[in-house]
Amino acid sequence: MSITLTPPAAARVKSHLQSRGGGLRGLRLSVKNSGCSGLAYHLDYAREAGDADRVFESRGVQVIVAAADLEFIDGTEIDYIEDGLSAAFHFKNPNVTEQCGCGESFTVN
């Protein structure tokens, strides 16, 4: 079981964590019911990890995931891509079986 970050994603998260100041532990990755395909990724900053969380270390960043969400996103690699004036996190999730046309939501078996 793992969640990993590419070097650009890790650099971006580290930069955000530094700019937001102390008290933050890492990045929280979760899934929410959303979109036309059923699930959507949600990123937030984490102050702490709870008893029901799994903590992964990737390139010097702690990634915190609720154990209940892990079945949908285990093995996911988070990338950060800058393209001209746009920049966004992208998810390479081996569990995805379908994705909506806009890429905002996904389905797993």
Secondary structure, DSSP 8 states (H G I E B T S, - for coil): ---EE-HHHHHHHHHHHHHH-TT--EEEEEEEEETTTEEEEEEEEES---TTEEEEEETTEEEEEEHHHHHHHTT-EEEEEEETTEEEEEEE-TTEEEE-TTSS-EEE-
